[in-house]
Each structure stands twice: as structure tokens, then as C-alpha cells.
Amino acid sequence: MRKASFFTATLLLFIAAAWTAVSTGCANIIPPSGGPRDTLAPRLVSALPKDSTLNFRSNRVTLNFDEYVDLQEVQNNLLFTPTFEVNPEVSVRGKTVTVRFRDSLLPNTTYLLNFGNAIRDMNESNPIRNFIYTFSTGPALDSLTLSGKVTLAENGKTDSMLIVMLHRNLTDSAVVKERPVYVARVDASGNFRFQNLPRDTFAIYALGEAGIVRRYQNKNQYFAFADSAVVPGASRDLTLYAYREQPTKTTTAAPGQTRGAAAADRRLRFTNTSGTLDLQRDFVLTFQTPLRRYDSTQMALSTDSAFTPAPFITLLDTSRTQLSIRSQWREGTPYHLVLGKDFAEDTAGRRLLKSDTLNFSTKKIADYGQLRLRIRNADTARRPVLQFVQSGQVVFSALLPPGGIFTARLFNPGDYELQVLYDANGNGKWDPGHFFGTKRQPEIVVPLKQGINVKAAWDNEFERSL
């Protein structure tokens, strides 16, 4: 009996040990969970002095939160109004944000410390959105508001990087020489709103790339102005149209096939239209350096393998860098453009080293679609120009006739956004504004909500509304 019991006990221990080894080897080791992800923004626990304090006399503001915080993207977020000649010092330590004023505060003035989304928690960077602290150095808080919208005049879109500025100095030079008194941001929809303003008269402007200076410094900045001064609480339905008086020029090379780029520096360098030529376009030579002269008699245009001569004319643009060759192009036809050695010379004295031949072909009628497009609600008394847009660029435009119906027998297929330019001066293109002296507002472009898709070899008919 004792032997049987001993055997049974030994067997049970062996089975238990084996089961433990197997279980340990097969088990998935799961680390302890850290709990749910923190998605809550910090919460203000106390402010010293309290928010909306009257007769404010302190030289600092202390904001205490319920968790450790950090300040991020300070330059893009902080807006303190009225503005200071010497900006306050903003620091963070643990759960506390401190603002120290290094400039004298104006008497009887309401101040807004707008932190935007700068205050965030340390763990997950959850921001306190649009956090504002307000106080007054007088016995009451100013309560007037001023709101409106900023639209980009050239395309009707918005830019949330713009700011709107109020100046007490109503002279034009103030926007260049002085900081604004009040500043507000533009949101993604182009809207802005000033709050806690006094009853006063202001000049109002919008500005891009404002930085910490917030002055209109060059013609490449977006800029907008109102035709007259504004008064908080009285001015309504403000719309500012922003423009660049002198758009930023890009230095990208012209599209096409480069000729002469790999040759010696003394060779004339240019690019030409690449791909199959649009029947409604010119064949264009774009020169790296303006031409001193060119001789069209040393150019020959021909078709097919028989080199049948084709009539053409040439046009040189005002910059003398683009030479257009215009002809009654035949569809689906190969062309040859022969350039004599001395057909052109640029201002650096460069010419071709030898005669050159450029070969290209034209599109077929079947490559195009027919288009009939009716635009409803366009004000035909304001010279509306219908613009077709691809990748943010106007690729084709035409004056919209009375009745608002545009037709084309040959139209390049593709997806197009549509917009209407109200062409005040009738030159067929958008013109920016000019502030100093003339106070001329930019021409206005109104985008259509719905674009079109033109199909090749198809009768495309659309109706769209402004």
C-alpha cells in the first residue's frame, strides 16, 4: 500500500511539473495595460488675478492648470490686444503659465490675452482651444464686437494664415510705419471676429506673412483694405478682398524640350512646346535670355514626309523671351520647323552653332470634346469672364456673352474648376488692387461650387450657377 501511494504521488508531481512547463512555454506574455489614452485638454484651475478682473494693477498674470502643460507654436498662436510696444514675457513651469508685462498698460483699456491653441498638456499635446484671458485697467470691460470675412480676390478662396488689423491712425502710411492696435485671426472659412472693443473709429486691413512686425512691407504680401473706416458695433457685413499687388515669381524652367542646354555656353539656348500640339495654340520657343534680334525669313515650316511648305507668322512677346509660331494647323499632322543658323541672337550674343530642325505633330479632332456651358446668375453688365481652372491655374478664359452661354467646338478634355472674373477694366485678365494713392480695389473672382468633366469625342452640355 505504501509503495502504491508513493508511486501515485510521484506520478502526480511529474504530471504537474510537465503541465507547468508546457503552460509556461505556450503562454502569451501580455504587458500590463497603461490605461486609456489621454484625450482631455488641460483645465484651468485658477487665475491670479481672476479672469475679467476690473481695475487691473498687476504686472503679471498667473494661470494654474490641473496637469503639466507646455507652450507650442507660440509665434503662430499668441495674440495680445491691444498690442504692446514691448511684448510680454510668457513662460511655463510645471502646471503654471506666467505672463509678465514689460510695457506699461494703458488706462481704461480692456486687454485680451489670446493663447490660441498654444497651451497643451505634456503627455499627448492636447490643446486648450482658443484660450482667452481678459482684464480691464478701468472700471468696466469693453463689450463691442466687429466681424467679417476675408476672401482672396483672385480665386474666391480663403487663407487662414491671414490676420486682420485695426489702426487708430487713419492715415495710409500707418499700415507701413506703425503696429496695429488690435489684431484678429482669420479662420479656415475666412471669417474674423474682434471682441471686447471700445467704441472708436479704426482703419481696417488684412495682411499675410505678418510676422511679429505686422506691417505691410512688400508687394508680395497678401493685403486688403476697406474703402472707409469702421466703427465697432455699427459696421456690418464687412468683406475684405485680399490680393498680392506683385505676385511672387517662380524660377521653374519652362515646360518643353531644351535645345542647346548641353552645348557650349556660346550656343543659343531655348525650350520649345512639348507633346502633341493643341490645334488652338501656337508653337512656342522660350529663350533663356532675351533676344536682341530674330529673322523669320530664316525659319521654314513644313508638313508631312514631303516637307510641304506651310504658311505661318511669328510673334515676339514684350519680354523678348517667347517667340510664337502661328499657323492654320491641320489635325493629326506631323510638322517640321527648320531654324537657320542665324535665325536669332540673344542679348549675350549667342546664336545656333548650326541649323536645327524641330519635329512635332498636332492633335486630332477626335481628341477634343464639344462644349456647351450655361452659367446662371452671372451679372453680364459687369463684363464676366468665364475661367477654366486646373491645378490652381487658369488654363482657358472667355468673355461670357449675354445669356450666359459659352460654346466651343474644340475643347480639351479634362476636369475643370470654374470661376467668373468680373473684369472691371475689360482687359480679359485679373488685376490686383493698389492701395497707396489710388485706393483701387482688386477685381473680384467668384468660384462656382461645381466643376465640369469634359470628355473627348463627346457633346458635353452643362448648366452651373454662381
Secondary structure, DSSP 8 states (H G I E B T S, - for coil): -HHHHHHHHHHHHHHHHHHHHHHHHH---------S-------EEEEES-TTBSS---SEEEEEESS-EEE-SHHHH-EEES--SS--EEEEETTEEEEE--S---TT-EEEEEEET-EEETTT--B-TTEEEEEESSSS---EEEEEEEEETTTS---TT-EEEEES--STTHHHHS--SEEEE--TTSEEEEEEE-S--BEEEEESS-TTT-S---TTS-EEE-SS-B-TTT--SEEEEEB-SS--------SSEEESTTS-TTB--EEE--SSB-TTS-EEEEESS-EEEE-GGGEEEEETTTTEE---EEEE-TTS-EEEEE----TT-EEEEEE-TTSEEETT--B-SS-EEEEEEB--GGGSEEEEEEEET--GGG-EEEEEEETTEEEEEEE--TTSEEEEEEE--EEEEEEEEE-TTSSSS----B-TTT-B---EEEE-S--EEE-TTSEEEEEEE-
